[in-house]
Amino acid sequence: MNKEQLVQETAFKAGVTKKQADAIISAICESIMDAVAKGDKVTLVGFGSFEARHRKAREGRNPSTGQPMTIPETTVPAFSAGKAFKEMVAEESDESVA
């Protein structure tokens, strides 16, 4: 599902126009990105949490030459699915396998 499809689905389920749904989805995404960039954790109960995680510097290899190299430390965004989200995905995958 891409953003356009998400906007259509959200507009249908919320009973709003596509333009309103697009504005809401964009505002939510921007708010989450701003909060995580500032170091805050965003938790949507049942859905999941967004947070920044720190990765330490580590040794790696240059894929083209095979030479060892140092990969610098960095901060990356991370998402952890909530319990209800995990259960829904597990149920759907069990049904599709059967």
Residue pairs with C-beta under 8 A, 6 or more apart in sequence:
1 9
3 25
6 25
7 18
7 21
7 22
7 25
8 18
8 21
10 16
10 21
10 24
10 25
11 17
11 18
11 20
11 21
14 21
14 24
16 24
31 42
32 42
32 50
33 77
35 41
35 42
35 50
36 42
36 50
36 51
36 52
36 77
37 52
39 52
40 51
41 49
41 50
41 51
42 49
42 50
42 51
43 49
44 82
45 82
46 82
46 83
46 84
46 85
47 81
47 82
47 84
47 85
48 79
48 80
48 81
48 82
48 85
49 79
49 80
49 82
50 77
50 78
50 79
51 77
51 78
51 80
52 75
52 76
52 77
52 78
53 75
53 76
53 77
53 78
54 73
54 74
54 75
55 73
55 74
55 75
55 76
56 73
57 70
57 71
57 72
57 73
58 70
58 71
59 68
59 69
59 70
59 71
60 68
60 69
60 70
60 71
61 67
61 68
61 69
62 68
62 69
81 89
